[in-house]
Amino acid sequence: MRVLNIPVPDELQALWRGWLAPPRLLFFLTGEEATEFDLPTVSRKAVGLTPEERDTNAVWGIAAGADRVAWLELAEWQGLGPRRQRELLSVQVRHKRGNIPRRRDFADLLPGLPQARFLWTPELLTDAVLERVVGAGDPPCQKPQVPEGVWEAASARLPRVRELAATFASHSGANCFGAVMGAAGMAGAENEWMQREPFEAFLEERTRPGGNDDQPGTVLLWCSADGLAQHAAVTLGEGWAVQKASQVWTSPRVVLAADDLKRAARQWGNRLSRRRLR
């Protein structure tokens, strides 16, 4: 299987299917809704989610008032019946929980889905469906279009960039800062949820202000108005660059045209600066 023009090994596909269609399902409810649905719940503050559960369900966007969590085994969910399922999914959409697909987005691949909103089950996640779910909305990786000479020239400052380009992390948390550090030769950095402090220490030690987007090893750095680093990418040279857009497991390390990457990374309030790898 290839997703966003990136090969995905079988073991990673299996992880993706398990995160999208877990055996235990979580639902976010207000106290009143928990009573209405007659579901046992626990306090949201007491729930320890894995990074993959957090990102798959977009927990960061869920309404603050939905402070109760119900866990349902798959058999319990199926036992609710279509009407109650529909009502509970409507509540989840209102609370902005993620991973609640729409029938219209998959009707060509999964004809006959009974409800406008549904939850994934393993048998629904065919290769074609999985490719669409993970690749939705993101530009395909352009690694094959990069000339050999560009990779060779980049290797002096970015000894691991070719190895990391066009790969998915095997978990949530791996982020843009770690991807830049890993490309620059720091083994293992690409797999960490790299915080600002070690990343800024890396910038201080390994870079200097300035840089040219057409040259390899220019760190593209987006900072908020308070000067805090918010996102980073690095150039390969000759108009190419590499980034990991976020810490979410669906976000790969992609090669894009530098101008396209900069447009995609632009966010209101963030300012782009450049630092040159030594």
ABEGO torsion letter per residue (X at the ends): XBBGGBBBBAAAAAAAAAAABBABBBBBBBAAAAAAAGBBBBBAAABBBBAAAAAAAGAAABBAABABBBBBBAAAAAAAEAAAAAAAAAAAAAAGBBGBBBAAAAAAABBGBABABBBBBAAABBAAAAAAAAABGBBBBAAAABBAAAAAAAAAABAAAAAABGBBBABBGBBAAAAAAAAAGBBGAAABBBBAAAAAAAAAAABBBEEBAABBGBBBBBBBAAGBBABBBBBAEGGBBBBBABABAABBBBBBBAAAAAAAABBBGBBBBBBBBX
